[in-house]
Amino acid sequence: MWLQILEQERRNSDDLAVIKQRLDRIESRFDGVERNLDRLDSAFKEFAKNLPVIIGDALRAAWREQEA
């Protein structure tokens, strides 16, 4: 009986080690996704900040073409 309990304990330990390893990989992937989202957020904020200048430049260029 003790041997069965020890064998079950060993299998449980192996299973837990595999689960921990997979969770570590998932956590690493989520960290990468979080970094990408932070960069995207930063780029979007920069774009939103520059949008009035972009629109103004486009309108001035369109007006110059219309006058020519």
Protein Blocks (a to p, Z undefined) as FASTA:
>chain_A
ZZmmmmmmmmmmmmmmmmmmmmmmmmmmmmmmmmmmmmmmmmmmmmmmmmmmmmmmmmmm
mmmmmmZZ
